[in-house]
């Protein structure tokens, strides 16, 4: 009776454990074909495979292999280490939208076409170590939106532009012959400003020039000439980008994409430069307005206050002779204005003898003094 009660009590938990195991077995299907001397990826694998290990074979990843890989769309992990792959062609993994780990280390890869990783939107770890890669176009990694780990250890890379990988956390670059000249300054700036961790930083050393061989690529000192060239390159690329945007109405999207791919992408420094330029322009505009506004205000106030012109004085004198009573009205309103008017009137008299006539002197008083 007690046994029956105990079984009844623990029966839901045992059922739950069995369900979890069966669900795990359904979602994770592993196939290990390492060291089988395969020259082609086998086609008789279950389409439900999620983890496929084909390391230590003779696979070249040719057109036939690419076709077979398209059938395994549920793959989350693919291992192709130590095979005979020399080139990664465009759309080699385009149908593997669930892939999260791709390891192709230990091959003889020398060429990676720009569209090689199209479709790998969910890849978080990419291993390209121990190959013969000479150079990489940063646009190659653009489709890897969620990439967190990139391993390029042990290749033949001498310079590398900063990749546009916004979720990258760990980068491995040691074992490459780094050329620490001006061409590497962009990568160094990106490494120092981003949150990416450079693995094995102490052994990721410069191979050229000789006086920088003991420096890490992240701390190697660059000359002021390199910094000036770097800034000028940023401004030129900005101009090209703005020009391409201006011509976007007349060009097709495909042409725009081709033009952008011809130029290496900028680091984060261009955004800072644009911000500084905009700030300077706005500050200058505010200072100009603050200086000019009082001047414009004074000009507006004094617009109606000006001395009479010659023709205006003659008209005014004619009016006075016709209507003498208006003179008394003017003197009563503003004595200062009348003084100015009389000075202007006398200044235009042709037979002026040089003496000033004072109209306020009483004529009778003058006769009595004589």
LOLOMAR-361898 format. One record per residue: x, y, z of N, C-alpha, C in turn; residue number from 1. Coordinates in pm, whole numbers, plus 32768, in hexadecimal, padded with zeros to 4 digits. Each point is the difference from the previous one (the first is absolute). Example, Ala and Ser with C-alpha at 12.3 -4.5 7.8 and 13.67 -1.06 7.14 Angstrom:
8527	7DC7	830C	7FA7	8077	8000	805A	8078	8000	1
7FDD	8069	7FB8	8052	8077	8006	7FB3	806D	8049	2
END
This chain:
8053	7F88	8000	7FAD	8078	8000	8056	807D	8000	1
8069	8000	8054	805B	8072	8002	8048	8010	7F7C	2
8027	7F92	7FC2	8045	8006	7F7F	7FA5	803E	7F97	3
7F83	7FD9	8003	7FA0	8036	7F9F	7FEF	8096	8013	4
7FFB	802D	807F	7FF1	808F	801A	807A	804E	7FD2	5
8076	7FC8	8018	807A	8043	7FD5	8008	800B	7F69	6
7FDB	7F96	7FBB	8001	8005	7F6D	7F9D	8066	7FCC	7
7F8C	8006	8041	7F9C	8062	7FD7	8031	808E	8017	8
804B	8014	806E	8031	8084	8022	806A	8031	7F9E	9
805D	7FAA	7FDB	8070	8026	7FAA	7FE7	7FE7	7F6C	10
7F8E	7FCF	7FDB	7FE5	7FE0	7F74	8003	807D	7FA5	11
7FC8	8072	8028	8008	8075	7FA6	808E	802E	7FE8	12
8056	7FF9	8068	808B	802C	7FEE	804B	7FA4	7FA3	13
7FEA	7F7D	800B	8043	7FA2	7FA7	7FD1	8011	7F70	14
7F80	801E	7FF0	7FCB	8017	7F79	803F	807E	7FC3	15
8013	8068	8054	803A	807C	7FD0	8091	7FEC	7FD5	16
804D	7FB1	804B	808B	7FE5	7FDC	8009	7FB4	7F7D	17
7FA9	7F9F	7FEE	8001	7FB3	7F83	7FDB	8059	7F89	18
7FA3	805D	8016	7FD6	805A	7F94	8073	805C	7FD8	19
804D	8033	8064	806F	8058	7FE1	806A	7FB6	7FB1	20
801D	7F85	8024	8066	7FB3	7FB7	7FD5	7FE5	7F71	21
7F81	7FDE	7FEF	7FD1	7FE3	7F78	8000	807F	7FAB	22
7FDC	8073	8040	7FFF	807D	7FB5	808D	8029	7FD9	23
8062	7FEA	8059	808B	8020	7FE0	8033	7FAB	7F8F	24
7FD8	7F7F	8001	802F	7FA8	7F96	7FC3	8026	7F79	25
7F85	803C	8004	7FC2	8027	7F84	803C	8082	7FC9	26
8027	805D	8057	8032	8081	7FD2	8094	7FFE	7FE2	27
804B	7FA4	8036	8090	7FFC	7FEB	8027	7F78	7FC5	28
8025	8003	7F81	8027	7F86	7FB8	8090	8010	7FD2	29
8057	7FAC	8035	808F	8009	7FE4	802C	7F93	7F9E	30
805A	802A	7FA7	8042	7FA0	7FA6	8095	801F	7FFF	31
804E	7F9C	801D	8091	800F	8006	8040	7FA8	7F94	32
803C	8044	7F9A	8043	7FB7	7F93	8092	8029	7FF8	33
8040	8012	806F	808C	802C	8000	805C	7F8D	7FD8	34
8069	8022	7FB2	8064	7F9D	7FDA	7FCD	7F90	7FAA	35
7F9E	801B	7FAB	7FC9	7F96	7FA8	803C	8007	7F73	36
8057	805F	7FE8	803D	8012	7F7D	7F99	8021	7F94	37
7F97	8047	8028	7F9A	802A	7FA1	8037	8071	7FA9	38
7FE3	7FF9	7F7D	8021	806F	7FA6	7F86	8055	7FE1	39
7F89	7FCD	8021	7F83	804A	7FEC	7FAC	7FF5	807E	40
7FAC	8062	8015	7FA4	7FFB	8071	7F94	7F98	7FE1	41
7FEA	7FA1	8056	7F9E	7F95	7FE2	7F72	8035	7FF5	42
7FB4	7FC3	7FA5	7F77	802B	7FE7	7F9A	7FAF	804D	43
8029	7F91	803E	7FA0	7FA7	8041	7FEF	8020	8094	44
8022	8078	8028	7FEC	8026	808B	7F70	802F	8012	45
7FCB	7FEA	8078	7F77	8029	801D	7FF4	8099	7FF3	46
7F91	802C	7FC9	7FE9	8090	7FF1	7FED	8047	8085	47
7FE9	7FB1	806A	7FED	803A	8085	8083	8017	804A	48
806F	7FEA	7FC1	8080	8010	8044	8011	8092	802A	49
8031	8010	807D	8019	8086	8034	8095	8019	8019	50
804C	7F97	801F	8090	800E	8018	8048	7F9D	7FA3	51
8052	8037	7FA6	8044	7FAD	7F9D	8096	801B	8007	52
804C	7F96	801B	8092	800B	800A	803F	7FAF	7F8F	53
8040	8047	7FA2	8042	7FC0	7F8D	8095	8020	7FFF	54
803A	8010	8073	808E	8024	800A	8059	7F8B	7FD9	55
807C	8023	7FD7	8068	7F9F	7FDF	7FD5	7FA4	7F8E	56
7FD1	8041	7F95	7FDE	7FB9	7F85	8044	8046	7F8B	57
7FCF	7FE7	7F85	803A	803B	7F87	7F9B	8057	7FB6	58
7FA9	8039	804A	7F94	8050	7FC5	8037	8085	7FCD	59
7FD2	8029	7F88	802F	807D	7FC2	7F94	806C	7FFE	60
7F88	7FE0	8027	7F8F	805D	8000	7FE8	8037	7F73	61
7FF5	7FA5	7FA2	7FE7	8026	7F75	7F69	8011	7FEA	62
7FD9	800C	7F83	7F73	8019	7FDF	7FA6	7F8F	8030	63
8031	7F84	7FF8	7FAF	7F8E	802D	7FEC	8005	8097	64
806A	8022	8049	7FF2	800A	8092	7FA0	8070	8028	65
8007	806F	7FB9	7FA7	8070	801E	7F6E	7FD8	7FEA	66
7FE8	7FB4	7F95	7F78	7FD3	7FE3	7FCD	7FA5	806F	67
8054	7FA8	8030	7FD6	7FA3	806A	7FE6	804C	8083	68
8052	8063	801D	7FEE	804A	807D	7F79	8047	8005	69
7FCB	8025	7F8B	7F7F	8044	7FFE	7F90	7FAA	8039	70
8010	7F7D	8002	7F98	7FA6	8031	7FFB	7FFD	8098	71
806D	8026	8041	8007	7FF5	8092	7FE6	808A	803E	72
7F88	802F	7FED	7FDE	8088	802B	7FF1	800D	8097	73
7FFA	7F91	8049	7FF1	8005	8091	8086	8000	804A	74
806C	8002	7FB7	8083	7FFD	8040	8014	807A	805A	75
8031	7FE6	8079	8028	806B	805C	8097	8005	8013	76
8044	7F90	7FE4	8092	7FFB	800D	8039	7FAF	7F8B	77
8067	803A	7FC0	8041	7FBC	7F8F	8097	800A	8011	78
8042	7F8C	7FFE	8091	7FF9	8013	8040	7FC3	7F84	79
8058	8050	7FC1	8048	7FD5	7F87	8096	8013	8012	80
8033	7FE4	8075	808E	8013	801E	8056	7F98	7FB8	81
8078	802C	7FDA	8065	7FA8	7FC6	7FCB	7FB5	7F86	82
7FD0	804E	7F9F	7FD8	7FC8	7F80	8056	8041	7F93	83
7FD5	7FFA	7F82	804C	8037	7F8F	7FB9	8078	7FC1	84
7FC2	8052	8050	7FB7	8074	7FCD	8064	8070	7FE3	85
7FFA	8034	7F85	8059	806E	7FD9	7FB5	8081	7FE4	86
7F83	7FF4	7FD7	7FAE	8076	7FE0	7F76	7FED	803E	87
7FCE	806E	803A	7F75	8001	802F	7FB1	8057	7F9F	88
7FA7	7FC0	7FB7	7FB7	8044	7F95	7F86	8049	8036	89
7FCA	8056	7FAD	7F86	8048	8024	7F8E	7F9E	801A	90
7FAF	8020	8066	7F88	7FB2	8022	801F	7F70	8022	91
8074	7FE7	8039	8022	7F76	8026	7FA7	7FCC	8070	92
7FCF	805A	8055	7FAF	7FD6	8073	7F7C	804C	8004	93
7FCF	8028	7F8D	7F8E	805D	7FFB	7F80	7FC7	803B	94
7FEF	7F7C	8002	7F85	7FC4	8032	8009	7FD8	8093	95
8071	8018	803F	8013	7FD5	808B	7FDD	8075	805D	96
7F82	8023	8001	7FD4	8076	804C	8000	7FE7	8096	97
800C	7F82	802D	8002	7FE2	8090	808C	7FE9	8036	98
8064	8009	7FA9	8089	7FE1	8029	8031	8068	8064	99
8041	7FCE	806D	8034	8058	8067	8098	7FF5	8010	100
803A	7F8C	7FDD	8091	7FED	800A	8031	7FC7	7F7B	101
8065	8043	7FC6	803F	7FD2	7F85	8097	7FFF	8015	102
803A	7F8A	7FF6	8090	7FF0	8017	803F	7FC6	7F81	103
8058	8052	7FC0	8045	7FD4	7F85	8097	800F	8015	104
8030	7FED	8076	808F	800E	801D	8050	7F8E	7FC1	105
8083	801B	7FEC	805B	7F97	7FD5	7FF2	7FD5	7F70	106
7FCE	8056	7FA8	7FF9	7FE1	7F72	806C	8050	7FB7	107
7FF0	8012	7F7E	805E	804F	7FB1	7FB7	8073	7FBB	108
7FA4	803D	8049	7FAD	806A	7FC8	8055	807C	7FE5	109
7FFF	802D	7F84	8047	807A	7FDB	7FA2	806B	7FCA	110
7F88	7FD8	7FD6	7F9F	805E	7FC6	7F7A	7FEB	8045	111
7FC6	806F	802F	7F79	7FFF	8037	7FB0	8069	7FB3	112
7FA6	7FD4	7FAC	7FB2	805E	7FB0	7FA2	8051	8059	113
7FDC	8076	7FCF	7FB9	8061	8052	7F78	7FCC	802E	114
7FBF	7FAD	7FB0	7F7C	7FCB	8025	8005	7F76	803C	115
8071	7FDA	8039	8010	7F79	8035	7FA3	7FE2	8074	116
7FE6	8065	8056	7FB5	7FE8	807A	7F72	8037	7FF9	117
7FCD	8014	7F88	7F77	802E	7FF0	7FA0	7F96	8035	118
7F9F	802B	804F	7F9D	7FA4	8038	801E	7FD2	808D	119
8078	801B	8031	8026	7FD2	8087	7FDF	806C	8067	120
7F81	801D	800B	7FD5	806D	8059	800A	7FDB	8093	121
8002	7F80	8020	7FFF	7FD4	808C	8089	7FCF	8031	122
8065	8006	7FAB	8084	7FCF	8029	8039	8059	806E	123
802C	7FC0	806D	803C	8047	8070	8096	7FEA	800A	124
8031	7F90	7FC8	808F	7FE1	8008	8031	7FD5	7F75	125
806B	8041	7FD2	803B	7FE0	7F7E	8095	7FED	8013	126
8032	7F8A	7FD8	808C	7FDD	8011	803F	7FEA	7F76	127
8060	8058	7FDE	804A	7FF7	7F82	8095	7FF4	8019	128
8026	7FC8	8070	808D	7FFC	802A	804F	7F99	7FAF	129
8084	8016	7FFD	8060	7FA5	7FC2	7FDE	7FE5	7F6D	130
7FF1	806C	7FB6	7FEC	7FF7	7F70	806A	8054	7FBB	131
7FE9	8023	7F83	8060	804F	7FB2	7FBF	807F	7FCB	132
7FB0	803D	8054	7FB9	8079	7FD8	8060	8075	7FFD	133
8008	8044	7F8C	8057	8074	7FF0	7FB9	8082	8024	134
7F86	800F	7FD5	7FB5	807B	801A	7F6C	7FE0	8006	135
7FB9	8057	8047	7F70	7FEE	8011	7FBB	8085	7FE8	136
7F96	7FFB	7FB3	7FAB	8076	7FF0	7FA2	8009	8076	137
8001	806F	804B	7FA7	8008	8075	7F6E	7FED	7FDF	138
7FD6	801F	7F85	7F75	7FEC	7FD9	7FD9	7F6D	8000	139
8063	7FA7	8000	7FE3	7F71	8003	7FB4	7FD9	807D	140
8018	8047	806E	7FC3	7FDC	8080	7F7C	8049	801A	141
7FD4	8054	7FA4	7F86	804D	8015	7F85	7FA7	8019	142
7FED	7F8E	7FBA	7F89	7FAE	801C	7FFF	7FC1	808B	143
8071	7FFE	8045	8008	7FBF	8083	7FD1	8062	806C	144
7F80	8014	8007	7FC8	8066	8059	8012	7FE0	8093	145
8009	7F81	8025	8006	7FD8	808C	8086	7FC1	8026	146
8067	801A	7FB1	8082	7FC3	801B	803E	8039	807F	147
802B	7FA6	805A	803F	8028	807D	8092	7FD5	8009	148
8026	7F96	7FBA	8089	7FCC	8006	8034	7FF0	7F71	149
8073	803F	7FE4	8041	7FF5	7F7E	8092	7FDA	8017	150
8029	7F8F	7FC7	8089	7FCE	8012	8046	7FFD	7F78	151
8068	8057	7FF2	8050	8006	7F86	8093	7FDF	801E	152
8016	7FB2	8063	8087	7FDE	802E	804C	7FAF	7F95	153
8083	801D	7FF4	8057	7FAE	7FAE	7FE7	8007	7F6B	154
7FE6	8076	7FCC	7FF2	8011	7F70	8074	8055	7FCB	155
7FED	803C	7F8B	8068	8053	7FC2	7FD2	8090	7FF2	156
7FAB	802C	805A	7FC5	8086	7FF8	8064	8065	8035	157
801C	8069	7FAF	805C	8069	802A	7FB7	8081	8025	158
7F8B	8017	7FC9	7FAF	8074	8025	7F6D	7FDA	7FF3	159
7FAF	8043	8050	7F74	7FD9	8009	7FAF	8079	802D	160
7FA0	8028	7FAF	7FAC	8073	8024	7F9B	7FD6	806A	161
7FD2	8061	804C	7FA3	7FE4	806D	7F7E	7FC7	7FC8	162
7FD7	7F8A	802D	7F82	7FC6	7FCE	7F88	8040	8042	163
7F90	8003	7FB8	7F84	8037	8036	7FB3	7F91	8047	164
8033	7FD9	8075	7FC4	7F96	8051	7FDB	803C	8087	165
7F82	8022	8010	7FD7	804D	8074	7FEB	7FAA	807C	166
7FF6	7F7C	7FF0	7FED	7FA8	8073	807D	7FAF	8020	167
806D	801C	7FBC	807A	7FB4	8016	8036	8018	808C	168
8028	7F93	8042	8035	8007	8088	8091	7FD0	8009	169
8025	7F9D	7FB0	8086	7FC5	8009	803B	7FF3	7F74	170
807C	8034	7FF0	8046	7FFD	7F7F	808C	7FCA	8014	171
8025	7F9E	7FB0	8085	7FC2	8009	804C	801A	7F7E	172
8075	8044	800D	804C	8029	7F8A	8093	7FDB	8008	173
802B	7FBA	8065	808F	7FE1	800D	802A	7F99	7F97	174
8083	7FFD	7FE6	8035	7FA2	7F9D	7FF8	8032	7F72	175
7FEB	8082	7FEE	7FFC	803D	7F7B	8073	8064	7FF3	176
8037	8013	7F89	806F	805F	7FEC	7FCE	8090	7FF3	177
7FDF	803D	806E	7FC1	8084	7FFD	8062	806C	7FD5	178
7FD5	8052	7FA1	804E	8071	7FCF	7FCE	807F	8045	179
804B	802B	8066	7FD3	806F	8054	8027	8087	7FC2	180
7FCC	8019	7F8B	8010	8083	7FBF	7F79	8047	8004	181
7FF4	806B	7FB4	7F88	8053	8007	7F81	7FB1	7FDE	182
800C	7F98	7FB0	7F8A	7FB4	7FD8	7FBE	7FB6	8074	183
8048	7FEE	806F	7FCA	7FB7	8072	7FC6	805E	806A	184
8009	8082	7FEB	7FD3	8060	8065	7F6A	7FF6	8016	185
7FB3	7FE9	7F98	7F6E	7FF6	8010	7FDC	7F8B	805A	186
8041	7F8C	7FEC	7FE4	7F8C	8054	8025	801C	8091	187
8072	8043	8016	802A	801E	8089	7F9C	805D	8044	188
7FD3	8066	7FBB	7F9C	805B	8039	7F80	7FB6	8023	189
7FD8	7FA6	7FA9	7F86	7FB4	8019	8010	7FA3	8079	190
8073	7FC0	800C	8018	7FA6	8071	8000	804C	8085	191
8035	807A	7FFF	800A	804E	807B	7F7C	8042	8027	192
7FAA	801C	7F9F	7F83	8046	801D	7F8A	7FA2	8012	193
8005	7F8B	7FC5	7F90	7FA3	800A	800D	7FAC	8080	194
7F9B	7FAF	8017	7FFF	7FA9	8076	8031	7F73	7FDF	195
8040	7FEF	7F90	8032	7F7D	7FD6	807E	7FDE	804E	196
8008	7F83	802E	8077	7FCF	8046	805D	7FBE	7F9A	197
807B	802F	7FFC	8065	7FC4	7FA7	8044	7F8E	804A	198
7FE0	7F87	7FD9	803A	7F8B	8042	8095	7FF5	7FDE	199
804E	7FD7	8063	8092	7FF3	7FF0	803D	8085	7FD2	200
7FD8	806A	803F	8030	8084	7FD9	8098	800D	800C	201
8038	7FC4	8067	8090	800D	8018	8056	7FBE	7F95	202
7FC7	7FA0	7FB8	804D	7FBC	7F96	7FCE	8023	7F74	203
7FA1	805D	7FF8	7FD3	8031	7F7E	805A	8076	7FDB	204
8075	7FDF	7FCA	806C	8061	7FF1	800D	8030	7F6F	205
8043	8074	7FF4	8022	8034	7F7C	8075	7FB1	7FC6	206
7FFA	7FE2	7F81	8070	7FBF	7FBA	8052	8062	7FAF	207
7FC7	8074	7FE4	8042	8068	7FB3	7FC6	8087	8029	208
8052	8066	8008	8093	800A	7FF0	804C	7FC8	8078	209
8084	7FFD	7FF3	8054	7FC0	8066	7FF7	8046	8086	210
7FF3	8085	8001	7FFF	8049	807F	7F7C	7FF0	804C	211
7F9E	7FBD	7FC4	7F80	7FE9	8045	7FE4	7F6C	801A	212
8063	7FAE	7FEE	7FEB	7F6F	800F	7FDE	7FD8	808E	213
8023	8050	8060	7FE4	7FDE	808B	7F7E	803F	8032	214
7FB2	803A	7FA5	7F83	803F	8025	7F89	7FAA	7FD4	215
7F98	8003	8052	7F82	7FC4	7FD8	7FBC	805B	7F9A	216
7FB0	7FC5	7FA7	7FBC	8051	7F9B	7F9D	8061	8040	217
7FD9	7FE4	807B	7FA0	8057	8044	8043	8078	8041	218
8085	7FF9	8016	8045	806E	8045	8076	8037	7FB1	219
8014	7FD3	7F85	8072	8031	7FB0	7FF1	8095	7FE6	220
806C	804F	8014	7FF8	8091	7FE8	8006	8020	7F6B	221
7FA2	804E	7FD3	7FFD	802C	7F75	8029	8092	7FF8	222
803D	8025	7F92	8030	8089	7FEE	7F8B	8060	7FEA	223
801D	8080	8013	7F9A	8067	7FE8	7FD6	8003	7F6D	224
805A	7FDB	7FAA	7FDE	7FFB	7F71	7F92	7F9A	7FE7	225
8007	7F8E	8046	7F98	7F9B	7FF0	7F7A	8034	8030	226
7FFF	8049	806F	7F84	8036	8035	7FC2	8065	7F9F	227
8054	8055	7FC4	7FCC	8062	7FA1	7FCA	7FBC	7F83	228
8044	7F99	7FD1	7FCE	7FB6	7F8D	7F7C	7FBB	8020	229
7FF7	7FCD	807B	7F87	7FBA	802A	7F89	805F	8001	230
8013	807B	8032	7F94	8063	8004	7FD9	802A	7F72	231
8065	8014	7FAA	7FE0	8027	7F76	7FB6	7F91	7FB7	232
8022	7F84	801E	7FB9	7F8F	7FC2	7F6F	7FFC	802B	233
7FE8	801E	8081	7F78	8001	8032	7FAD	806B	7FBA	234
803A	8078	7FF1	7FB6	806C	7FBE	7FE4	7FE0	7F6E	235
805F	7FC2	7FBC	7FEA	7FDA	7F74	7F91	7F98	7FF5	236
8001	7F9E	805A	7F98	7F9A	7FFC	7F77	803B	8021	237
7FFE	8061	805D	7F82	8042	801F	7FCA	804A	7F85	238
8058	8044	7FB8	7FD7	8048	7F89	7FC9	7F9F	7F98	239
8042	7F90	7FF0	7FD3	7F9C	7F9E	7F78	7FC8	8027	240
7FED	7FE6	8084	7F80	7FCB	802E	7F90	8064	7FE9	241
8018	8082	8020	7F9A	8065	7FEA	7FE1	800F	7F6B	242
8069	7FF5	7FAD	7FEA	800C	7F70	7FAE	7F8A	7FCD	243
801B	7F89	8032	7FB3	7F8C	7FD5	7F70	8008	802D	244
7FE9	803D	8078	7F77	8014	802E	7FB8	8064	7FA6	245
8047	8069	7FD6	7FC2	8064	7FA9	7FDC	7FC8	7F78	246
804C	7F9E	7FD1	7FE5	7FC5	7F7D	7FA6	7F87	8008	247
7FCB	7FE4	8078	7FAF	7F87	8010	7F7D	8007	7FB2	248
7FD0	807A	7FE4	7F82	800A	7FB7	800E	7FD7	7F6E	249
807A	800C	7FCB	8014	7FDF	7F73	8040	7F78	7FEC	250
8032	7FC3	806C	8042	7F7E	7FF6	7FA8	7F95	803E	251
800F	7F88	7FD1	7FB5	7F91	8036	803F	7FD2	8083	252
7FB5	7FB8	8057	8038	7FCE	807D	8076	7FA3	7FEA	253
8001	7FB7	7F93	8070	7FA6	7FE6	8080	804D	7FE6	254
7FF5	8070	7FB3	8076	8051	7FE7	8034	8041	807F	255
7FA5	802C	8056	802A	803C	807E	8049	7F9B	8056	256
7FCE	7F84	8002	8042	7F99	804F	808B	7FE3	7FCB	257
8010	8002	7F7B	8084	7FE9	7FC6	805F	8070	8023	258
7FD2	807D	7FFD	8057	8071	8021	802B	7FFA	8090	259
7FA4	7FDC	805B	8023	7FFB	808D	8062	7F90	801D	260
7FF5	7F93	7FB8	8059	7F90	8018	808E	801C	7FD2	261
8010	8064	7FA7	8086	8020	7FD2	8050	804D	8067	262
7FBE	803A	8063	8044	804E	8067	7FF7	7FB5	8083	263
806D	8001	8048	8001	7FBE	807F	7FA8	804D	8061	264
7FB5	7FBA	805A	7FA9	8046	805D	8050	804A	8068	265
7FC4	806C	8034	8045	8052	8060	7FEE	7FC9	808C	266
805A	8026	8056	7FF1	7FDF	808C	7F9F	8061	8041	267
8004	8008	8085	7FA5	8058	8048	8032	808F	8004	268
8077	801A	7FCE	8039	8087	8009	7FB5	8063	7FA8	269
7FC7	7FD2	7F91	7FBC	805D	7FA7	7F88	8040	8043	270
7FBA	7FB5	8056	7F8D	8038	8047	802B	8071	805E	271
8072	7FEC	8043	8035	8068	8057	8025	807D	7FB1	272
803E	7FEB	7F8A	8028	8072	7FAC	7F86	804F	7FD2	273
7F98	7FBC	7FD5	7F86	8043	7FD3	7FC1	804E	8073	274
8000	7FC4	8078	7FC8	8044	8074	804A	807F	8022	275
8087	7FFB	7FF7	8050	8077	801E	7FE4	806F	7F9A	276
7FF9	7FDB	7F7F	7FE8	8064	7F97	7F77	8042	8013	277
7F9A	7FB0	801E	7F79	8038	8013	7FFD	805C	807A	278
8045	7FD7	806C	8003	8053	8079	8042	8086	7FE5	279
8070	7FFF	7FB5	8047	807D	7FE0	7FA7	805C	7FAB	280
7FBB	7FC7	7F9E	7FAA	8052	7FAA	7F8D	803F	804F	281
7FC1	7FB2	8057	7F91	8036	804E	8030	806D	805F	282
8074	7FE9	8042	8037	8065	805C	8021	8081	7FB7	283
803D	7FF6	7F8A	8021	8077	7FB1	7F83	804C	7FD8	284
7F97	7FB7	7FDB	7F82	8042	7FD8	7FC2	804B	8075	285
8003	7FC5	8077	7FC8	8042	8075	804F	807E	8024	286
8085	7FFA	7FF9	8052	8075	801C	7FE3	8070	7F9A	287
7FF3	7FDD	7F82	7FE3	8063	7F97	7F7B	8044	8018	288
7F9B	7FB1	8026	7F7C	803A	801B	8005	805B	807A	289
804A	7FD6	8069	8009	8051	8079	8044	8085	7FE6	290
8060	8004	7FA4	8047	807D	7FE1	7FAE	805A	7FA6	291
7FBE	7FC8	7F9E	7FBD	804F	7F99	7F75	802F	8028	292
7FBE	7FBD	805C	7F78	8027	8023	7FF6	808D	8038	293
8056	802D	8061	7FF8	808C	802E	8018	8066	7F91	294
805B	7FE3	7FA5	801C	805C	7F90	7F86	800F	7FA8	295
7FC0	7F8F	7FE0	7F88	8006	7FAD	7F90	804A	8049	296
7FF8	7FF0	8083	7F97	8042	804E	8013	8097	7FFD	297
807E	802E	8010	801C	808F	7FFD	7FE3	803C	7F77	298
8024	7FB7	7F99	7FE4	802F	7F77	7F6A	800E	7FEB	299
7FB2	7FA2	8035	7F70	8006	7FF1	7FC5	8078	8049	300
8035	801E	8079	7FCE	8070	804C	8021	8085	7FBF	301
8075	800F	7FC7	802D	807E	7FC5	7FDB	800E	7F6D	302
7FA9	7FA8	7FD0	7FDF	8002	7F72	7FB8	8081	7FD9	303
7FA5	8033	805B	7FB0	8077	7FE0	8041	8083	802C	304
8077	7FFF	803B	8043	807A	802F	8075	801F	7FA5	305
7FF0	8067	7FAA	806A	8026	7FA4	7FF2	8095	7FDF	306
806B	803B	7FD8	8000	808E	7FDD	7FBA	8015	7F7A	307
7FC9	807A	7FF1	7FB8	801E	7F86	8060	800D	7F8A	308
7FD4	7FCF	7F8F	804D	800F	7F87	7FE9	808B	7FC4	309
804D	8023	7F98	7FFC	8086	7FC5	7F76	801D	7FC6	310
7FC8	7FA1	7FB9	7F80	8019	7FC3	7F92	8007	8069	311
8011	7FB5	806D	7F9E	8007	806B	8004	8089	8045	312
807C	803B	8010	800D	8084	8040	7FBF	806C	7FAB	313
800F	7FF8	7F7C	7FC3	8065	7FA8	7F68	7FF9	8007	314
7FCC	7F8A	8004	7F6E	7FF1	8008	7FCD	8038	8083	315
804D	7FE3	806A	7FD6	802E	8084	8003	8099	8006	316
8067	8041	7FC4	800A	8093	8001	7F8D	803E	7FB2	317
7FDB	7FC3	7F90	7F8F	8032	7FB1	7F7F	7FFD	8050	318
7FF1	7F95	804E	7F88	7FF4	8053	7FFC	806B	806B	319
8075	8022	8035	8004	8066	806A	7FD9	8089	7FCA	320
8030	8022	7F86	7FDE	8082	7FC7	7F6D	800B	7FE0	321
7FC4	7F94	7FD9	7F72	8000	7FE1	7FAB	8008	807F	322
802A	7FC1	8069	7FB0	7FF7	807A	8058	8024	8076	323
800F	8081	8021	8058	8028	806E	7FCE	7FD0	8085	324
7F81	7FEA	800F	7FCC	7FD5	8083	8032	7F79	8029	325
8029	7FAF	7F9E	8032	7F7B	8022	8083	8006	804A	326
804B	8071	7FF1	8081	800D	8044	7FEE	8007	8096	327
7F99	804A	802B	7FE8	8009	8090	7FD9	7F7A	803A	328
7FB6	7FB2	7FB4	7FDA	7F7C	802F	8079	7FA6	800E	329
805C	800D	7FA6	8079	7FAA	8007	8054	8024	8075	330
8011	8085	801B	8054	802C	8070	7FC4	7FD6	8083	331
7F7B	7FFC	8007	7FC1	7FD8	807C	8012	7F6C	801B	332
8003	7FAE	7F9B	800B	7F70	8013	808A	7FD5	8024	333
8065	8030	7FB7	8088	7FD0	801A	8060	8069	7FD2	334
803F	8046	805E	805C	806D	7FDF	8080	7FCD	7FC1	335
802C	7F8D	802D	807C	7FC9	7FCB	7FF1	7FDC	7F6D	336
7F91	7FC6	7FDA	7FEA	7FDB	7F74	7FFB	807A	7FA7	337
7FC4	806E	8033	7FF6	8078	7FAC	8087	803E	7FE9	338
8058	7FF7	8066	8088	8035	7FEF	8048	7FB7	7F90	339
7FF2	7F7F	7FFF	8040	7FB1	7F97	7FC6	8023	7F79	340
7F7B	8016	7FFA	7FBF	8021	7F81	8030	8085	7FCB	341
800A	8066	8059	802D	8082	7FD4	8090	7FFE	7FD2	342
8051	7FAD	8042	808B	7FF5	7FD3	8004	7FC5	7F74	343
7FAC	7F9D	7FE6	7FFF	7FC5	7F7B	7FCC	8063	7F98	344
7F9D	8051	8027	7FC8	805F	7FA1	8066	8069	7FD8	345
8049	8035	8061	8062	8067	7FE2	807A	7FC9	7FB7	346
801A	7F80	8012	8074	7FC7	7FBD	7FED	7FF8	7F6A	347
7F83	8007	7FD4	7FE7	7FF6	7F71	7FDE	8086	7FBF	348
800F	806F	804C	7FE6	8084	7FC6	8074	8026	7FA6	349
7FE2	8030	7F88	8069	801C	7F9E	804D	807D	8024	350
7FB8	806D	8030	8041	8081	801B	8027	8010	8092	351
802C	7F94	803D	8027	8004	808C	8080	8050	800D	352
8002	8065	8060	8075	8054	8013	805C	7FCE	806C	353
7FE4	7F8F	8037	8059	7FC6	8063	7FD7	801A	808E	354
7FA2	805D	8017	7FD2	801F	8087	7F84	7FAF	8020	355
7FF5	7FDF	8081	7F8D	7FB2	802E	7F92	805E	802A	356
7F8C	7FF0	7FCB	7F8F	8054	8023	7FB4	7FC2	8071	357
7FF3	804E	806C	7FB8	7FD1	8075	7F73	8038	7FFA	358
7F9E	7FAE	7FE5	7F76	802C	7FF4	7FC0	8021	8086	359
8047	7FE0	806D	7FC6	8019	8083	8026	808C	8036	360
8051	8050	7FB9	8027	8086	802D	7F91	8063	7FDA	361
7FDB	8052	8061	7F94	8062	7FEA	8037	8074	7FAB	362
7FBD	8025	7F95	802F	8068	7FA4	7FFA	8089	8042	363
7F9E	8018	8058	7FF3	8083	8045	8074	8019	805C	364
802E	7F93	8043	8072	8011	805D	807B	8026	7FB2	365
8010	7FD0	7F8A	8075	8020	7FAE	7FFE	8091	7FDA	366
7F8E	803A	7FDB	7FF7	808E	7FD9	801E	805A	8075	367
7FD1	7FDA	807A	8017	8056	8074	8096	8007	8023	368
8045	7F8C	7FF2	8090	8000	801D	8049	8059	7F9D	369
7FD8	8008	7F83	8041	8054	7F9D	7FE6	8092	8021	370
END
